[in-house]
Amino acid sequence: MWPDFTFLDFVGIIGSLTICAAYLAVSLKRVDPEGFRYHVANGAGSILLLISLYFRPNPGAILIEALWLAIASFGILRAVSRR
């Protein structure tokens, strides 16, 4: 695993950490789960993961990240429309 670790793998890890940080922030009640920031963090994390998956495809992971990005996009639109 480590010998072939690339910059794009690092991008995917940052994406995973971004999504987990957003979830932790909601769990600690530091971020509103229906708020703009939470959905943007989830969307950004998904995009970073999808970038890394483009170069090392995994169909199941691509599907879940595409769905995660769609949900985040919907949440962003809802949060913006409530402002």
HELIX and SHEET records of a PDB file:
HELIX    1   1 TRP A    2  ASP A    4  5                                   3    
HELIX    2   2 PHE A    7  SER A   27  1                                  21    
HELIX    3   3 PHE A   36  PHE A   55  1                                  20    
HELIX    4   4 PRO A   59  ARG A   82  1                                  24    
END                                                                             
